[in-house]
Amino acid sequence: MKMIILDRDGVINQDSPAFIKSPAEWTPIPGSLEAIARLNQAGYRVVVASNQSGIARELFDMGILNAIHQKMHGAAQQVGANIDAIFFCPHAAIDSCDCRKPKAGMFEEISKRYKISLKGVPTVGDSLRDLQAGFVSGCVPYLVLTGKGAKTHSTGGLPPGTQVFADLAEMVNSLLKTGAAAAHVPV
């Protein structure tokens, strides 16, 4: 099985400093959904791992989050893309949970659910915490410059081996061209 783990806000869809609080605010980054379709066509399972502290902050509830994700799934399906699963952390940073990135809890849950090692699995994010959570789980980190990515890149401190791309479409083009990620082995 080939897998890739994507952050949501700033990688698949436009991000907002005020959070994405409704389906109306969810807008795909140009080319991102088509990139997911190309991943699917190449045999990748696409999984999303996303911090969603807006729930803990009471900016939106689970019903709204589900509606946002339904819109994302629908938009993806319209271009022939499939997002296999969405993992999210509903906690705020002050909650000190294990699932909020940069901690690796969501990645550990993905590994358990799919019964695979994440060693060598590509993970794509726009913030340092996305890359850190994946890196400590054995993933290969990719930074996109969309969302918070340009600021993350200029701040530095990226995990070793992080590759940087303009956006998800460019990252996927490179990944599929080089075939860098191999099939992942069961745990």
N, C-alpha and C positions, 0 to 999 in steps of 0.2 A: 504494500500500500504506500502510495506517495501522498504526503500531506504538506500543507502550508498553513501557518497560523498568522492571521492578520489582525491588527488593531482595527477598530471601526472608525472613530472620529479622527479626521485628518489623514486617513489612509484610503478608506472607501468613500466616505462622504466629507463634505465641507465641515470644518469644526467651527465652534463659536466659544469665545471666552465666557459667554452667558449660558453655555450648555445647549445641547439639542434637547428641547423640552416638549416637542410635539412632532407628529408626522409631517406637518407643514414645514417645519424647520429642517427636516432631513433632505439634503440635496446631494446626489452623487457627484464626486469629483469626475470631470470629463475623462472618459476612457477607463475608469476603474472597474465598472461592471463588465465591460468587454474584456478586460484583462482577466477577470475571474472566469469568464466563459472560456478563454484560451487555456487557463489552468485546468479547468474541467475536461476540456477536449484532450489535454495531454495526460489525463489520468489522475490529476490531483484531487484530493479531498480538501476543500477549503473550509477552515474553521476560524471563527472570530473569537478573540479574547479581549474583552473591553472593560475598563473601569467605568462604572456608572454611579458615581457618588451623588448624582442628582436625586437618586431615590432617598438616600440617607439625609440629604439636605431638604427633602420634601419639595423639590422643584417639580417633580412628576412622580407618578406611582407606577406600579407594575403593569397596570392596564395600558397606560400611555407608552411605557417601554415596549410592551408587546405590540402595540399598534405601530410604533416606529419600526420595529423589526419586521412586521408584516409588510410595511411599505418597502423596506429594503429587499425582502425576499421577492416581492412582486416585481419590483424594478429589475432585479437580477434576472428573474425568469423571462422577462420581456426581451432580453438580449441573449437568451440561451445559457444563462449562468445559474449555478446552484451553490448556495452556501450550506454546507453539510450540517453545521451546528454553530450555536452562539453560546459562549461561556461569558459570564459577566460577574463582576463584583459590585454589589449594591451598597457597599460600606463607604464611610468617609475615612479620610486618612487618620483621624484621631481614634478610630475604632481598633487600630492595630491588629486587623485580621490577617490571616495568611493568604487570602485570595487576592488582595489588592496589589497590583503591580506597583513597585518593583519586586515584591515577593513572588514566589513561584507557584503559589497554590493553584491558580487556574491552569497552569501548564501541567502540574502534577495530575490534576483532575482529567485533563485531556489525555494524558498518557495512560491513566487507569481506564478511562472509558473506552479508548480505542485499543487498549492492550498492546501498545507499541512504545519503544524507546523514542525519545525526542532527539536523540543524538543525530545531528545533521539535518534536522527539519528546518526549513527556512521559516523565519519569523520576520514580519514586516511591521515597523512602527514609525511614528513621527516624534516620539519622545524618548528620552533616555530610559525612563522606567519601563517602557515597552521592551526595549532591547535588553535591559538588564535581566528582566524576568525570563526572557527566552534564553539568554546566554547561560545563566546558571542552570537551566534545564537541559543544556546540551544543544540548543538550537543554533543555527547560523543566523546572525543578525543582519538585517537590511534596514537602512534608514531611508525614508522618503522625505523630500524637502517640502512636501505639501503640509497643510496643518501647521503644527509647531516645529516641523522638521528643519526649516532653515535656521531657526533660533537654536534648536538642539545641536545642529551641526556647528554653528559658530561658537557655542559654549564649550564644545569638546568633551573629552572624557568618555568617548564611546568605547564599548567593549572591543577587545582585540578582534581584528578580522571583519569589522563592520564595513559593508559595502554601502555606498551612497548613490541614490538615484533621484531623478527629478520627481518621479511619481510612481504609482503602482504599475501603470502601463509600461513604463520604461524598465522597471525592475523585472516584470514578468517577461518582457521581450528578451532580456539578458539571460534570465534563468532558463527559459525554454531553448534559447540559442546554444547555450553552453551545456545544458543538461546537468547542471551542477549538483542537483539534489537527487540522490539515489532513492530507491524504495527503502522504506524503513522497516526494521526488523521487530518482531514481537518482543515484548518484555520477557 
